[in-house]
Amino acid sequence: MSVSDKRICVVGLGYIGLPTASLLATKGFEVHGVDVSQYVVDTINDGNIHIVEPDLDILVKSAVNSGKLRADTKPIEADVFIIAVPTPFIDGEENKKPNLDYIKDATNAIAPYLNKGNLVILESTSPVGTTDEVVARILQDRGLVVGEDIYIAHCPERVLPGRILVELVENDRVVGGVDETSTEVAVSFYEGIVRGEVLATSSKVAEMVKLIENSFRDVNIAFANELSMICDEENINPWEVIKLANRHPRVNILQPGPGVGGHCIAVDPWFIVDRAPELANLIRTARRVNDAKPEWVFRRVKKCAEKLRDPVIACLGLAFKADVDDLRESPALDIVRRLREENIGQILVCEPNIEKSEEFELSNLDTIIERSDIVLVLVDHKPFRKITAASLKEKIVIDTRGVIT
């Protein structure tokens, strides 16, 4: 079967699913995208996008215009099924537990359309055991024999927002099947679409690899965030401290911020904690440090605002990281919400990567800086990096990203 004859069904057309679907379509596959949102489906079928990612609009328009990509709210029969749905967590009193409902729903949705020889790939970041204990079990309960009728594997995405289209192709991929045959089939599929090395393993190892990649980042960011708070107590510049410490040949401290956001680093470590609560002590502590940083920033702003009669606070950025529109688990968004809810002052917001916000009236950068008494830098977007300390000399500056010099 040639590429042009092979149909791929991608379930979930968000930050990973849509780039994946459009990329596969431009490589010649017939791609059927599935999303529960009719708005998302209609937007894509019109050749447009509902998320911001460099060059994605061009890729989607090309894929749709070629007839290789279509979207719908229901799956169809295909050769390969890729599940790329969200895996949020459920807040608990002590730990946060993973919510696997989207994966379960997606698996049940594709089950009636599966035929002998089909490959099912879970790309959603998942707790260890999800591919075997959820996806495979659901399909086995429907009478499908894994390794004979169908093949099931896990291949976690490893991309950086803002570079997704590049890294989907260039990055190495870890591919783990629920059995050896599934691994072989899935590895063969990815070797045909990526330039990075395809590394074969088991599904549980592949799941754990993604979780520890993000937990490693989280632990190291927690160290930087904790250090920044200690430096503030000592009235010294944390960025200068880190810069000088990093001159040591075996030291590489990350940069602090207002917390940790996004759907990966702020979420995935909890999947490990939930699976091994008695052992994951360092991972849990890092999560608590990073989750507490927005409150620390809020208190610092509040303390400064209390010195002014009618403070006007310019909040620079809502996204969870620089130069994206993604607000998922964003500490910046939480901080701005808290300032408004507690009526700390007049809140002005600039988020250059979003045209409109349902929560806040957005203004341009020059306007809110001119009107403000306090400038709060929450995200290191490119426009904010051009601001100089000299231009803000009459204002109180709280720079959580270390961009103003």
RODO-2510 file (C-alpha; in nm, 4 decimals, decimal comma):
residues 405
     n   res          X          Y          Z
     1     m     0,0000     0,0000     0,0000
     2     s     0,1456     0,3385    -0,1013
     3     v     0,1389     0,6481     0,1197
     4     s    -0,1379     0,8005    -0,0923
     5     d    -0,3557     0,4923    -0,0259
     6     k    -0,3003     0,4886     0,3504
     7     r    -0,5570     0,6718     0,5624
     8     i    -0,4766     0,8122     0,9052
     9     c    -0,7359     0,9160     1,1621
    10     v    -0,6111     1,1719     1,4157
    11     v    -0,8360     1,2092     1,7204
    12     g    -0,7926     1,5452     1,8926
    13     l    -0,7045     1,8513     1,6850
    14     g    -0,5319     2,0682     1,9418
    15     y    -0,1729     2,1813     1,9870
    16     i    -0,0341     1,8380     1,8923
    17     g    -0,3106     1,6751     1,6898
    18     l    -0,3583     1,9508     1,4329
    19     p     0,0121     1,9985     1,3497
    20     t     0,0485     1,6195     1,3286
    21     a    -0,2545     1,5812     1,1034
    22     s    -0,1533     1,8623     0,8697
    23     l     0,2069     1,7402     0,8520
    24     l     0,0960     1,3875     0,7607
    25     a    -0,1408     1,5271     0,4968
    26     t     0,1377     1,7231     0,3288
    27     k     0,3408     1,4001     0,3161
    28     g     0,0700     1,2428     0,1015
    29     f    -0,1428     1,0533     0,3546
    30     e    -0,5211     1,0780     0,3490
    31     v    -0,5888     1,2305     0,6913
    32     h    -0,9204     1,2417     0,8725
    33     g    -0,9101     1,4657     1,1784
    34     v    -1,1566     1,4284     1,4645
    35     d    -1,2493     1,6808     1,7306
    36     v    -1,5467     1,7130     1,9663
    37     s    -1,5749     2,0850     1,8880
    38     q    -1,7812     2,1693     1,5810
    39     y    -1,6150     2,5105     1,5770
    40     v    -1,2705     2,3502     1,5510
    41     v    -1,3913     2,1164     1,2764
    42     d    -1,5485     2,3989     1,0728
    43     t    -1,2441     2,6234     1,1190
    44     i    -1,0065     2,3563     0,9885
    45     n    -1,2294     2,2594     0,6965
    46     d    -1,2265     2,6260     0,5945
    47     g    -0,8473     2,6053     0,5808
    48     n    -0,7966     2,8086     0,8973
    49     i    -0,6532     2,7395     1,2442
    50     h    -0,7841     2,7887     1,5980
    51     i    -0,4444     2,7946     1,7703
    52     v    -0,1290     2,9980     1,7196
    53     e     0,1826     2,8182     1,5962
    54     p     0,4380     2,9546     1,3467
    55     d     0,3630     2,8435     0,9875
    56     l     0,0769     2,6159     1,0949
    57     d    -0,1771     2,8305     0,9097
    58     i     0,0115     2,7798     0,5823
    59     l     0,0439     2,4047     0,6387
    60     v    -0,3240     2,3559     0,7251
    61     k    -0,4445     2,5618     0,4299
    62     s    -0,2214     2,3624     0,1954
    63     a    -0,3362     2,0295     0,3410
    64     v    -0,7051     2,1193     0,3207
    65     n    -0,6811     2,2688    -0,0290
    66     s    -0,5070     1,9537    -0,1533
    67     g    -0,7966     1,7443    -0,0287
    68     k    -0,5667     1,5392     0,1925
    69     l    -0,7020     1,6751     0,5226
    70     r    -1,0630     1,6842     0,6334
    71     a    -1,2088     1,7197     0,9816
    72     d    -1,5240     1,5855     1,1426
    73     t    -1,6690     1,5170     1,4846
    74     k    -1,6700     1,1406     1,4219
    75     p    -1,3981     0,8929     1,3208
    76     i    -1,3963     0,6852     1,0035
    77     e    -1,2219     0,3630     0,9058
    78     a    -0,8476     0,4089     0,8650
    79     d    -0,5181     0,2224     0,8680
    80     v    -0,3593     0,4172     1,1529
    81     f    -0,5388     0,5844     1,4435
    82     i    -0,3504     0,8495     1,6438
    83     i    -0,5003     0,9621     1,9748
    84     a    -0,3824     1,3100     2,0724
    85     v    -0,6352     1,4269     2,3294
    86     p    -0,5742     1,6199     2,6538
    87     t    -0,4815     1,4465     2,9803
    88     p    -0,5606     1,6996     3,2527
    89     f    -0,5545     1,6282     3,6225
    90     i    -0,8135     1,6308     3,8949
    91     d    -0,7278     1,8486     4,1932
    92     g    -0,7057     1,6498     4,5137
    93     e    -0,6540     1,7488     4,8753
    94     e    -0,3000     1,6108     4,8802
    95     n    -0,2048     1,5221     4,5229
    96     k    -0,3511     1,5824     4,1813
    97     k    -0,4886     1,2721     4,0108
    98     p    -0,4864     1,2172     3,6316
    99     n    -0,8123     1,2439     3,4404
   100     l    -0,8097     0,9803     3,1662
   101     d    -1,1674     1,0360     3,0488
   102     y    -1,0592     1,1947     2,7188
   103     i    -0,8394     0,8948     2,6361
   104     k    -1,1169     0,6534     2,7276
   105     d    -1,3695     0,8452     2,5171
   106     a    -1,1333     0,8591     2,2189
   107     t    -1,0587     0,4870     2,2405
   108     n    -1,4275     0,3994     2,2589
   109     a    -1,4980     0,6343     1,9683
   110     i    -1,2520     0,4660     1,7301
   111     a    -1,3303     0,1083     1,8393
   112     p    -1,6242     0,0522     1,5974
   113     y    -1,4064     0,1608     1,3039
   114     l    -1,1091    -0,0690     1,3680
   115     n    -1,0235    -0,3466     1,1233
   116     k    -0,7653    -0,6244     1,1211
   117     g    -0,4143    -0,4892     1,0748
   118     n    -0,4880    -0,1402     1,2087
   119     l    -0,2328     0,0455     1,4215
   120     v    -0,3525     0,2486     1,7219
   121     i    -0,1053     0,5019     1,8633
   122     l    -0,1539     0,6943     2,1863
   123     e     0,0423     1,0210     2,1654
   124     s    -0,1289     1,1854     2,4623
   125     t     0,1033     1,2228     2,7615
   126     s    -0,0164     0,9521     2,9974
   127     p     0,0493     0,7959     3,3372
   128     v     0,2553     0,4785     3,3229
   129     g     0,0309     0,1861     3,2264
   130     t    -0,2332     0,3851     3,0369
   131     t    -0,1619     0,2295     2,6969
   132     d    -0,1869    -0,1244     2,8399
   133     e    -0,4444    -0,0744     3,1129
   134     v    -0,6809     0,1672     2,9380
   135     v    -0,6445     0,1689     2,5584
   136     a    -0,5545    -0,1981     2,5083
   137     r    -0,8018    -0,3177     2,7701
   138     i    -1,0937    -0,1258     2,6172
   139     l    -1,0206    -0,2674     2,2734
   140     q    -0,9603    -0,6193     2,4060
   141     d    -1,2960    -0,6050     2,5849
   142     r    -1,4498    -0,5452     2,2422
   143     g    -1,3046    -0,8727     2,1197
   144     l    -0,9959    -0,7409     1,9400
   145     v    -0,6770    -0,9436     1,9806
   146     v    -0,3767    -0,7150     2,0279
   147     g    -0,0753    -0,8264     1,8238
   148     e    -0,2963    -1,0172     1,5811
   149     d    -0,6059    -0,8150     1,4928
   150     i    -0,4650    -0,4736     1,5843
   151     y    -0,1400    -0,3191     1,7056
   152     i    -0,1197    -0,0692     1,9906
   153     a     0,1706     0,1582     2,0873
   154     h     0,2583     0,4716     2,2759
   155     c     0,4672     0,7495     2,1211
   156     p     0,4754     1,0647     2,3342
   157     e     0,5176     1,4002     2,1656
   158     r     0,8398     1,5822     2,2561
   159     v     0,7885     1,9211     2,0932
   160     l     0,8281     2,2807     2,2053
   161     p     0,5428     2,5256     2,1377
   162     g     0,6670     2,7717     1,8782
   163     r     0,8783     2,4993     1,7126
   164     i     0,6235     2,2200     1,6823
   165     l     0,6360     2,1778     1,3051
   166     v     1,0151     2,1565     1,3072
   167     e     1,0455     1,9271     1,6066
   168     l     0,7705     1,6869     1,4962
   169     v     1,0035     1,5909     1,2127
   170     e     1,3510     1,6496     1,3539
   171     n     1,3268     1,5170     1,7105
   172     d     1,4026     1,1589     1,8080
   173     r     1,0889     0,9625     1,8925
   174     v     1,0454     0,6988     2,1621
   175     v     0,8012     0,4305     2,0477
   176     g     0,6748     0,1518     2,2717
   177     g     0,4224    -0,1144     2,1839
   178     v     0,2155    -0,3250     2,4213
   179     d     0,3885    -0,6244     2,2614
   180     e     0,6902    -0,6763     2,0350
   181     t     0,4863    -0,6929     1,7141
   182     s     0,3065    -0,3670     1,7965
   183     t     0,6425    -0,2030     1,8624
   184     e     0,7775    -0,3163     1,5253
   185     v     0,4705    -0,1920     1,3367
   186     a     0,4697     0,1455     1,5145
   187     v     0,8454     0,1964     1,4690
   188     s     0,8089     0,1280     1,0964
   189     f     0,5332     0,3888     1,0727
   190     y     0,7349     0,6639     1,2452
   191     e     1,0518     0,5843     1,0510
   192     g     0,8598     0,6798     0,7390
   193     i     0,7586     1,0248     0,8636
   194     v     1,0380     1,1625     1,0877
   195     r     1,4055     1,2405     1,0336
   196     g     1,5011     1,1916     1,3970
   197     e     1,5964     0,8492     1,5287
   198     v     1,3066     0,6201     1,6238
   199     l     1,3905     0,4420     1,9497
   200     a     1,2058     0,1178     2,0197
   201     t     1,0982     0,0154     2,3697
   202     s     0,7879    -0,0968     2,5609
   203     s     0,4763     0,1146     2,6100
   204     k     0,5366     0,1586     2,9834
   205     v     0,8949     0,2735     2,9296
   206     a     0,7802     0,5194     2,6611
   207     e     0,5196     0,6590     2,8995
   208     m     0,7726     0,6964     3,1800
   209     v     1,0296     0,8620     2,9518
   210     k     0,7937     1,1501     2,8751
   211     l     0,6981     1,1944     3,2393
   212     i     1,0558     1,2024     3,3652
   213     e     1,1622     1,4450     3,0901
   214     n     0,9112     1,6979     3,2188
   215     s     0,9711     1,6131     3,5849
   216     f     1,3437     1,6746     3,5342
   217     r     1,2640     2,0197     3,4011
   218     d     1,0193     2,0866     3,6827
   219     v     1,2671     1,9942     3,9557
   220     n     1,5350     2,2169     3,8059
   221     i     1,2952     2,5085     3,7588
   222     a     1,1884     2,4671     4,1209
   223     f     1,5516     2,5060     4,2261
   224     a     1,5751     2,8297     4,0247
   225     n     1,2451     2,9612     4,1617
   226     e     1,3402     2,8820     4,5195
   227     l     1,6763     3,0490     4,4637
   228     s     1,5072     3,3623     4,3260
   229     m     1,2972     3,3972     4,6418
   230     i     1,6016     3,3522     4,8651
   231     c     1,7914     3,6144     4,6638
   232     d     1,5008     3,8554     4,7013
   233     e     1,5211     3,8168     5,0792
   234     e     1,8923     3,9013     5,0578
   235     n     1,8216     4,1939     4,8206
   236     i     2,0477     4,0580     4,5477
   237     n     1,9806     3,9993     4,1783
   238     p     1,8978     3,6301     4,1167
   239     w     1,9781     3,6536     3,7445
   240     e     2,3240     3,7875     3,8181
   241     v     2,3791     3,5125     4,0738
   242     i     2,2685     3,2436     3,8272
   243     k     2,4711     3,3894     3,5420
   244     l     2,7882     3,3886     3,7491
   245     a     2,7234     3,0445     3,9016
   246     n     2,6699     2,9034     3,5526
   247     r     3,0275     2,9995     3,4633
   248     h     3,1247     2,6901     3,6599
   249     p     3,1892     2,4137     3,4026
   250     r     2,9527     2,1693     3,5723
   251     v     2,6708     2,4031     3,6765
   252     n     2,3716     2,4866     3,4568
   253     i     2,0980     2,6541     3,6605
   254     l     1,7773     2,7353     3,4741
   255     q     1,6015     3,0721     3,4820
   256     p     1,3346     3,1509     3,7434
   257     g     0,9896     3,2832     3,6606
   258     p     0,6460     3,3450     3,8129
   259     g     0,5737     2,9714     3,8294
   260     v     0,5398     2,6878     3,5802
   261     g     0,2672     2,6539     3,3217
   262     g     0,1632     2,4654     3,0135
   263     h     0,0001     2,1281     2,9815
   264     c     0,3232     1,9319     3,0297
   265     i     0,5648     2,0464     3,2986
   266     a     0,2932     2,1707     3,5331
   267     v     0,0904     1,8499     3,4985
   268     d     0,3012     1,5447     3,4134
   269     p     0,5003     1,5173     3,7408
   270     w     0,1738     1,4609     3,9269
   271     f     0,1200     1,1454     3,7184
   272     i     0,4364     1,0004     3,8709
   273     v     0,3374     1,1147     4,2203
   274     d    -0,0051     0,9550     4,1823
   275     r     0,1474     0,6254     4,0697
   276     a     0,4178     0,6157     4,3411
   277     p     0,3084     0,8519     4,6221
   278     e     0,5440     0,7061     4,8828
   279     l     0,8519     0,7337     4,6613
   280     a     0,8144     1,0522     4,4554
   281     n     0,9092     1,2921     4,7352
   282     l     1,1452     1,5206     4,5438
   283     i     0,9075     1,5404     4,2471
   284     r     0,6164     1,6319     4,4759
   285     t     0,8221     1,8964     4,6554
   286     a     0,9288     2,0564     4,3269
   287     r     0,5650     2,0761     4,2201
   288     r     0,4748     2,2490     4,5453
   289     v     0,7582     2,5002     4,5100
   290     n     0,6547     2,5911     4,1579
   291     d     0,2847     2,5964     4,2405
   292     a     0,3575     2,8367     4,5284
   293     k     0,5566     3,0866     4,3203
   294     p     0,2505     3,2728     4,1785
   295     e     0,1323     3,3416     4,5346
   296     w     0,4762     3,4798     4,6189
   297     v     0,4603     3,7114     4,3162
   298     f     0,1094     3,8215     4,4096
   299     r     0,2172     3,9113     4,7636
   300     r     0,5116     4,1087     4,6307
   301     v     0,2857     4,3124     4,3991
   302     k     0,0345     4,3662     4,6769
   303     k     0,3042     4,4957     4,9108
   304     c     0,4186     4,7486     4,6503
   305     a     0,0609     4,8525     4,5673
   306     e    -0,0157     4,9246     4,9321
   307     k     0,2375     5,2106     4,9187
   308     l     0,0287     5,3913     4,6544
   309     r    -0,3079     5,5648     4,6820
   310     d    -0,4694     5,4427     4,3559
   311     p    -0,2187     5,2056     4,1970
   312     v    -0,2328     5,1255     3,8279
   313     i    -0,0645     4,7930     3,7508
   314     a     0,0569     4,7060     3,4008
   315     c     0,0575     4,3275     3,3654
   316     l     0,2814     4,2158     3,0810
   317     g     0,1794     3,8751     2,9502
   318     l    -0,0833     3,6087     3,0136
   319     a     0,0590     3,3068     2,8290
   320     f     0,2467     3,0304     3,0080
   321     k     0,5685     3,0957     2,8137
   322     a     0,7242     3,3398     2,5709
   323     d     0,5875     3,4063     2,2227
   324     v     0,2905     3,1680     2,2309
   325     d    -0,0836     3,2147     2,2840
   326     d    -0,1188     2,9115     2,5119
   327     l    -0,2820     2,9929     2,8461
   328     r    -0,2998     2,6382     2,9832
   329     e    -0,1937     2,6252     3,3492
   330     s    -0,0407     2,9712     3,3056
   331     p     0,0952     3,1210     3,6305
   332     a     0,0808     3,4655     3,4697
   333     l    -0,2920     3,4280     3,4114
   334     d    -0,3462     3,3118     3,7698
   335     i    -0,1565     3,6105     3,9070
   336     v    -0,3501     3,8654     3,7007
   337     r    -0,6802     3,7032     3,7969
   338     r    -0,5858     3,7191     4,1644
   339     l    -0,4856     4,0859     4,1441
   340     r    -0,8210     4,1693     3,9898
   341     e    -1,0256     3,9519     4,2266
   342     e    -0,8669     4,1122     4,5328
   343     n    -0,8985     4,4622     4,3883
   344     i    -0,5310     4,5389     4,4387
   345     g    -0,5472     4,8270     4,1906
   346     q    -0,6478     4,9154     3,8374
   347     i    -0,5303     4,6247     3,6249
   348     l    -0,4079     4,6867     3,2687
   349     v    -0,3115     4,3879     3,0542
   350     c    -0,0973     4,3425     2,7436
   351     e    -0,0769     4,0015     2,5736
   352     p     0,0594     4,0517     2,2197
   353     n    -0,0087     3,6937     2,1079
   354     i    -0,3845     3,7065     2,1687
   355     e    -0,6255     3,9244     1,9726
   356     k    -0,9073     3,9079     2,2254
   357     s    -0,9582     3,7815     2,5805
   358     e    -1,2920     3,6831     2,7318
   359     e    -1,1644     3,7823     3,0755
   360     f    -0,9581     4,0960     3,0262
   361     e    -0,9554     4,4040     2,8109
   362     l    -0,6238     4,3931     2,6272
   363     s    -0,4254     4,7099     2,5539
   364     n    -0,1054     4,7844     2,3661
   365     l     0,2253     4,7893     2,5473
   366     d     0,3050     5,1594     2,5230
   367     t    -0,0372     5,2578     2,6561
   368     i    -0,0320     5,0463     2,9694
   369     i     0,3262     5,1351     3,0561
   370     e     0,2537     5,5062     3,0209
   371     r    -0,0512     5,4814     3,2475
   372     s     0,0984     5,2519     3,5103
   373     d     0,2583     5,3017     3,8487
   374     i     0,3719     4,9381     3,8714
   375     v     0,5072     4,7369     3,5776
   376     l     0,4748     4,3633     3,6334
   377     v     0,6602     4,1493     3,3786
   378     l     0,5134     3,7986     3,3788
   379     v     0,6166     3,6616     3,0379
   380     d     0,9324     3,7288     2,8371
   381     h     0,7587     3,7913     2,5029
   382     k     0,9812     3,9512     2,2380
   383     p     0,8193     4,2982     2,2594
   384     f     0,8813     4,3059     2,6337
   385     r     1,2523     4,2293     2,5943
   386     k     1,2999     4,5687     2,4278
   387     i     1,1957     4,7584     2,7399
   388     t     1,4827     4,9312     2,9171
   389     a     1,5194     5,0090     3,2843
   390     a     1,5864     5,3727     3,1941
   391     s     1,2414     5,4036     3,0341
   392     l     1,0790     5,2834     3,3587
   393     k     1,2863     5,4841     3,6055
   394     e     0,9824     5,6549     3,7607
   395     k     0,7871     5,3318     3,8064
   396     i     0,7970     5,0332     4,0397
   397     v     0,9211     4,7364     3,8346
   398     i     0,8588     4,3749     3,9297
   399     d     1,0323     4,1647     3,6674
   400     t     0,9708     3,7936     3,7197
   401     r     1,1608     3,7014     3,4022
   402     g     1,4731     3,9121     3,4282
   403     v     1,4249     4,0765     3,0875
   404     i     1,4492     4,4456     3,1799
   405     t     1,8057     4,5733     3,1910
***
